Amino acid sequence: MPAMGFYTDTTVCIGCKACQVACHQWNDLPADLAEQPTGPDQPGQTRPLTGMSYDNTGSLSDLNWRHVKFIEKSQASDGTLSYQPTDASRENLQWLMMSDVCKHCVNAPCLDVCPTGAIMRTEFDSVYIQQNVCNGCRDCVSACPFGVIHMGGPENEGKGIAKKCTLCYDRMQHSLAPACAQACPTASIQFGPIEELKTRAEQRVNQLHSMGMSQARLYGADEKILGGLNAFYLLMDEPEVYGLPSNPKVPSRNVLPTNLWSFGSAILMGIAGLVSFRKRRMDSFAQGAAEQRRQEEVR
């Protein structure tokens, strides 16, 4: 079974959010609406804009497994680049849009730190969370360098369970494309065997370069980032502009305090056990010696 995944060409994303809607519908995710009055006598629910362009979801979450980012790039009056839509004196406005999702890393930090085996790698090489096995420890949340995993639900005594994109594992098992890729009207989100997607992406980058767009580059298509991402991107600016780290941290750095505490606790428990064992043996020897002396005195 070849590794399957996403190739997202951000140059053709139009910000329609069809991917978000399809993801919500297929996975039966609630709307996460905020209470806002719709009229003087008719209070209702809505999803207010965040103040960052046309973004009304803000980020990935336990209810938003896809999130379309709107980045407004422009020049301020002094010539400096600006990415804040609230700047009044902007010129040469350019929109950068990207549909964000779980990266399904080849070397997935979340999978490495999961203590219960709830996070598994499927036959499609995607990273899947078995929600009935999750104990709500949140180790995966701190390990993910992309801020993908979030806790949600009343399970585990209110701690919730880890939730994220499943790459529509249920659909793939029936030879269906993920809902988001199926709904994308511009083929910005493309689904298929990873190696085929990489070839297609490299051809697209070469095409853009030939058109004078030298800033086009791939993110996560090679092994430099966590062994490769099974959801990689074609970007038109630095990764940080899109909220992506150029050099994601490995899990040992993310969860080091927890690991050190566990390791230190294990050492202390081991030392305490050795001390207790040694004390019992010394007491036993002392009792044996005392008994031997008593027997000699009787003789």
Secondary structure as a PSIPRED ss2 file (coil, helix, strand):
# PSIPRED VFORMAT (PSIPRED V4.0)

   1 M C   1.000  0.000  0.000
   2 P C   1.000  0.000  0.000
   3 A C   1.000  0.000  0.000
   4 M E   0.000  0.000  1.000
   5 G E   0.000  0.000  1.000
   6 F E   0.000  0.000  1.000
   7 Y E   0.000  0.000  1.000
   8 T E   0.000  0.000  1.000
   9 D E   0.000  0.000  1.000
  10 T H   0.000  1.000  0.000
  11 T H   0.000  1.000  0.000
  12 V H   0.000  1.000  0.000
  13 C C   1.000  0.000  0.000
  14 I C   1.000  0.000  0.000
  15 G C   1.000  0.000  0.000
  16 C C   1.000  0.000  0.000
  17 K C   1.000  0.000  0.000
  18 A H   0.000  1.000  0.000
  19 C H   0.000  1.000  0.000
  20 Q H   0.000  1.000  0.000
  21 V H   0.000  1.000  0.000
  22 A H   0.000  1.000  0.000
  23 C H   0.000  1.000  0.000
  24 H H   0.000  1.000  0.000
  25 Q H   0.000  1.000  0.000
  26 W H   0.000  1.000  0.000
  27 N H   0.000  1.000  0.000
  28 D C   1.000  0.000  0.000
  29 L C   1.000  0.000  0.000
  30 P C   1.000  0.000  0.000
  31 A C   1.000  0.000  0.000
  32 D C   1.000  0.000  0.000
  33 L C   1.000  0.000  0.000
  34 A E   0.000  0.000  1.000
  35 E E   0.000  0.000  1.000
  36 Q E   0.000  0.000  1.000
  37 P E   0.000  0.000  1.000
  38 T C   1.000  0.000  0.000
  39 G C   1.000  0.000  0.000
  40 P C   1.000  0.000  0.000
  41 D C   1.000  0.000  0.000
  42 Q C   1.000  0.000  0.000
  43 P E   0.000  0.000  1.000
  44 G E   0.000  0.000  1.000
  45 Q E   0.000  0.000  1.000
  46 T E   0.000  0.000  1.000
  47 R C   1.000  0.000  0.000
  48 P C   1.000  0.000  0.000
  49 L C   1.000  0.000  0.000
  50 T C   1.000  0.000  0.000
  51 G C   1.000  0.000  0.000
  52 M C   1.000  0.000  0.000
  53 S C   1.000  0.000  0.000
  54 Y C   1.000  0.000  0.000
  55 D C   1.000  0.000  0.000
  56 N C   1.000  0.000  0.000
  57 T C   1.000  0.000  0.000
  58 G C   1.000  0.000  0.000
  59 S C   1.000  0.000  0.000
  60 L C   1.000  0.000  0.000
  61 S C   1.000  0.000  0.000
  62 D C   1.000  0.000  0.000
  63 L C   1.000  0.000  0.000
  64 N C   1.000  0.000  0.000
  65 W C   1.000  0.000  0.000
  66 R C   1.000  0.000  0.000
  67 H E   0.000  0.000  1.000
  68 V E   0.000  0.000  1.000
  69 K E   0.000  0.000  1.000
  70 F E   0.000  0.000  1.000
  71 I E   0.000  0.000  1.000
  72 E E   0.000  0.000  1.000
  73 K E   0.000  0.000  1.000
  74 S E   0.000  0.000  1.000
  75 Q E   0.000  0.000  1.000
  76 A C   1.000  0.000  0.000
  77 S C   1.000  0.000  0.000
  78 D C   1.000  0.000  0.000
  79 G C   1.000  0.000  0.000
  80 T C   1.000  0.000  0.000
  81 L E   0.000  0.000  1.000
  82 S E   0.000  0.000  1.000
  83 Y C   1.000  0.000  0.000
  84 Q C   1.000  0.000  0.000
  85 P C   1.000  0.000  0.000
  86 T C   1.000  0.000  0.000
  87 D C   1.000  0.000  0.000
  88 A C   1.000  0.000  0.000
  89 S C   1.000  0.000  0.000
  90 R C   1.000  0.000  0.000
  91 E E   0.000  0.000  1.000
  92 N E   0.000  0.000  1.000
  93 L E   0.000  0.000  1.000
  94 Q E   0.000  0.000  1.000
  95 W E   0.000  0.000  1.000
  96 L E   0.000  0.000  1.000
  97 M E   0.000  0.000  1.000
  98 M E   0.000  0.000  1.000
  99 S E   0.000  0.000  1.000
 100 D E   0.000  0.000  1.000
 101 V C   1.000  0.000  0.000
 102 C C   1.000  0.000  0.000
 103 K C   1.000  0.000  0.000
 104 H C   1.000  0.000  0.000
 105 C E   0.000  0.000  1.000
 106 V C   1.000  0.000  0.000
 107 N C   1.000  0.000  0.000
 108 A C   1.000  0.000  0.000
 109 P H   0.000  1.000  0.000
 110 C H   0.000  1.000  0.000
 111 L H   0.000  1.000  0.000
 112 D H   0.000  1.000  0.000
 113 V H   0.000  1.000  0.000
 114 C C   1.000  0.000  0.000
 115 P C   1.000  0.000  0.000
 116 T C   1.000  0.000  0.000
 117 G C   1.000  0.000  0.000
 118 A C   1.000  0.000  0.000
 119 I E   0.000  0.000  1.000
 120 M E   0.000  0.000  1.000
 121 R E   0.000  0.000  1.000
 122 T C   1.000  0.000  0.000
 123 E C   1.000  0.000  0.000
 124 F C   1.000  0.000  0.000
 125 D C   1.000  0.000  0.000
 126 S C   1.000  0.000  0.000
 127 V E   0.000  0.000  1.000
 128 Y E   0.000  0.000  1.000
 129 I E   0.000  0.000  1.000
 130 Q C   1.000  0.000  0.000
 131 Q C   1.000  0.000  0.000
 132 N C   1.000  0.000  0.000
 133 V C   1.000  0.000  0.000
 134 C C   1.000  0.000  0.000
 135 N C   1.000  0.000  0.000
 136 G C   1.000  0.000  0.000
 137 C C   1.000  0.000  0.000
 138 R C   1.000  0.000  0.000
 139 D H   0.000  1.000  0.000
 140 C H   0.000  1.000  0.000
 141 V H   0.000  1.000  0.000
 142 S H   0.000  1.000  0.000
 143 A H   0.000  1.000  0.000
 144 C C   1.000  0.000  0.000
 145 P C   1.000  0.000  0.000
 146 F C   1.000  0.000  0.000
 147 G C   1.000  0.000  0.000
 148 V C   1.000  0.000  0.000
 149 I C   1.000  0.000  0.000
 150 H E   0.000  0.000  1.000
 151 M E   0.000  0.000  1.000
 152 G E   0.000  0.000  1.000
 153 G C   1.000  0.000  0.000
 154 P C   1.000  0.000  0.000
 155 E C   1.000  0.000  0.000
 156 N C   1.000  0.000  0.000
 157 E C   1.000  0.000  0.000
 158 G C   1.000  0.000  0.000
 159 K C   1.000  0.000  0.000
 160 G C   1.000  0.000  0.000
 161 I E   0.000  0.000  1.000
 162 A E   0.000  0.000  1.000
 163 K E   0.000  0.000  1.000
 164 K C   1.000  0.000  0.000
 165 C C   1.000  0.000  0.000
 166 T C   1.000  0.000  0.000
 167 L C   1.000  0.000  0.000
 168 C C   1.000  0.000  0.000
 169 Y H   0.000  1.000  0.000
 170 D H   0.000  1.000  0.000
 171 R H   0.000  1.000  0.000
 172 M H   0.000  1.000  0.000
 173 Q C   1.000  0.000  0.000
 174 H C   1.000  0.000  0.000
 175 S C   1.000  0.000  0.000
 176 L C   1.000  0.000  0.000
 177 A C   1.000  0.000  0.000
 178 P C   1.000  0.000  0.000
 179 A H   0.000  1.000  0.000
 180 C H   0.000  1.000  0.000
 181 A H   0.000  1.000  0.000
 182 Q H   0.000  1.000  0.000
 183 A H   0.000  1.000  0.000
 184 C C   1.000  0.000  0.000
 185 P C   1.000  0.000  0.000
 186 T C   1.000  0.000  0.000
 187 A C   1.000  0.000  0.000
 188 S C   1.000  0.000  0.000
 189 I E   0.000  0.000  1.000
 190 Q E   0.000  0.000  1.000
 191 F E   0.000  0.000  1.000
 192 G E   0.000  0.000  1.000
 193 P E   0.000  0.000  1.000
 194 I H   0.000  1.000  0.000
 195 E H   0.000  1.000  0.000
 196 E H   0.000  1.000  0.000
 197 L H   0.000  1.000  0.000
 198 K H   0.000  1.000  0.000
 199 T H   0.000  1.000  0.000
 200 R H   0.000  1.000  0.000
 201 A H   0.000  1.000  0.000
 202 E H   0.000  1.000  0.000
 203 Q H   0.000  1.000  0.000
 204 R H   0.000  1.000  0.000
 205 V H   0.000  1.000  0.000
 206 N H   0.000  1.000  0.000
 207 Q H   0.000  1.000  0.000
 208 L H   0.000  1.000  0.000
 209 H H   0.000  1.000  0.000
 210 S H   0.000  1.000  0.000
 211 M C   1.000  0.000  0.000
 212 G C   1.000  0.000  0.000
 213 M C   1.000  0.000  0.000
 214 S C   1.000  0.000  0.000
 215 Q C   1.000  0.000  0.000
 216 A C   1.000  0.000  0.000
 217 R E   0.000  0.000  1.000
 218 L E   0.000  0.000  1.000
 219 Y E   0.000  0.000  1.000
 220 G C   1.000  0.000  0.000
 221 A C   1.000  0.000  0.000
 222 D C   1.000  0.000  0.000
 223 E C   1.000  0.000  0.000
 224 K C   1.000  0.000  0.000
 225 I C   1.000  0.000  0.000
 226 L C   1.000  0.000  0.000
 227 G C   1.000  0.000  0.000
 228 G C   1.000  0.000  0.000
 229 L E   0.000  0.000  1.000
 230 N C   1.000  0.000  0.000
 231 A E   0.000  0.000  1.000
 232 F E   0.000  0.000  1.000
 233 Y E   0.000  0.000  1.000
 234 L E   0.000  0.000  1.000
 235 L E   0.000  0.000  1.000
 236 M C   1.000  0.000  0.000
 237 D C   1.000  0.000  0.000
 238 E C   1.000  0.000  0.000
 239 P H   0.000  1.000  0.000
 240 E H   0.000  1.000  0.000
 241 V H   0.000  1.000  0.000
 242 Y H   0.000  1.000  0.000
 243 G C   1.000  0.000  0.000
 244 L C   1.000  0.000  0.000
 245 P C   1.000  0.000  0.000
 246 S C   1.000  0.000  0.000
 247 N C   1.000  0.000  0.000
 248 P C   1.000  0.000  0.000
 249 K C   1.000  0.000  0.000
 250 V C   1.000  0.000  0.000
 251 P H   0.000  1.000  0.000
 252 S H   0.000  1.000  0.000
 253 R H   0.000  1.000  0.000
 254 N H   0.000  1.000  0.000
 255 V C   1.000  0.000  0.000
 256 L H   0.000  1.000  0.000
 257 P H   0.000  1.000  0.000
 258 T H   0.000  1.000  0.000
 259 N H   0.000  1.000  0.000
 260 L H   0.000  1.000  0.000
 261 W H   0.000  1.000  0.000
 262 S H   0.000  1.000  0.000
 263 F H   0.000  1.000  0.000
 264 G H   0.000  1.000  0.000
 265 S H   0.000  1.000  0.000
 266 A H   0.000  1.000  0.000
 267 I H   0.000  1.000  0.000
 268 L H   0.000  1.000  0.000
 269 M H   0.000  1.000  0.000
 270 G H   0.000  1.000  0.000
 271 I H   0.000  1.000  0.000
 272 A H   0.000  1.000  0.000
 273 G H   0.000  1.000  0.000
 274 L H   0.000  1.000  0.000
 275 V H   0.000  1.000  0.000
 276 S H   0.000  1.000  0.000
 277 F H   0.000  1.000  0.000
 278 R H   0.000  1.000  0.000
 279 K H   0.000  1.000  0.000
 280 R H   0.000  1.000  0.000
 281 R H   0.000  1.000  0.000
 282 M H   0.000  1.000  0.000
 283 D H   0.000  1.000  0.000
 284 S H   0.000  1.000  0.000
 285 F H   0.000  1.000  0.000
 286 A H   0.000  1.000  0.000
 287 Q H   0.000  1.000  0.000
 288 G H   0.000  1.000  0.000
 289 A H   0.000  1.000  0.000
 290 A H   0.000  1.000  0.000
 291 E H   0.000  1.000  0.000
 292 Q H   0.000  1.000  0.000
 293 R H   0.000  1.000  0.000
 294 R H   0.000  1.000  0.000
 295 Q H   0.000  1.000  0.000
 296 E H   0.000  1.000  0.000
 297 E H   0.000  1.000  0.000
 298 V H   0.000  1.000  0.000
 299 R C   1.000  0.000  0.000
